[in-house]
C-alpha cells in the first residue's frame, strides 16, 4: 500500500477501532466485555433471540441479584423496558444505573440519548401530556431503531474485540454453556388480552399481604396474585413506604397486595 493511500484510509480505520473500543480502551469497556461472559447475560441474550422478552428480563434481573456490580445487565434491562415493555420509568432507572457504574464506557453518549428519549416518551404517556410531546415522540420513534442498532453494533464489536484479544494472548476463547448455545425456543403461553378484574375479586375489607420469597420480583409476584405480571406497579405504589425502588425487595419482606 502506497503511503498517500494509507494516510487517506487512516482516519476511517481509527474511527472503526474507536467504535470497537480497541483504541485507548478504558477499564469500563474491559469490564463490559467481562460482563458479556456472565452466565445470566448469556442466557438472557439467548432468550431475547428466541423472542422471549420476559424470560430475558428475568435472567438479567437474576444476574443483578447474584452480582449487583453486573452493570451490563442494567443496560440490557433499560433497553428492554423502554422498547418492549414501554415502562419508561424503569428504563430510565436502569440506564442511569449503568452510567453510574460505567462513567467512561464508549457507548455512553448513545445511552444518554436513550434516557432523553425515554423521558419524552414518558411525558407523552401521561393523561395530560405537555404540548408537543406526542409529536416529539413520533419523531423519536423514527430514529429509535437506528440508535438501538448502533448500541447493538458497539456491543457486538466489543465482544469481537474480546475474542480477538483472547486469541492474540493464546488464552482459550470462552464459549457459552452448551445450554445457552443450543437453547430451543421456549414454549410460550399465548398472550391473553388484559381484561378488567371482576369487582367480586376485589377484597371487601383489608388488602391481602404477600411474604417475599427468594428470587421474587414485583413482576413475578403480580403474575402470581393477579395472573398478569404487568400489574407490578400496583404493588409497588401500595408499598412505597417500604420499597425505595422496584428492585429493593428483600426475602421475608411483607407486602400489601391491593
Secondary structure, 3 states (H helix, E strand, C coil): CCHHHHHHHHHHHHHHHHHCCCCCCCHHHHHHHHHHCCHHHHHHHHHHHCCCHHHHHHHHHHHHHHCCCCHHHHHHHHHHHHHCCCCHHHHHHHHHHHHHHCCCCCCHHHHHHHHHHHHHHHHHHCCCCCCCHHHHHHHHHHHHHHHHHHHHHHHHHHHHHHHHHHHHCCCCCCCCCHHHHCCCCCCCCCCCCCCCCCHHHCCCCCCEEEECCCCCCHHHHHHHHHCCHHHHHHHHHHCCCCCCCCCCCCCCCEEEEC
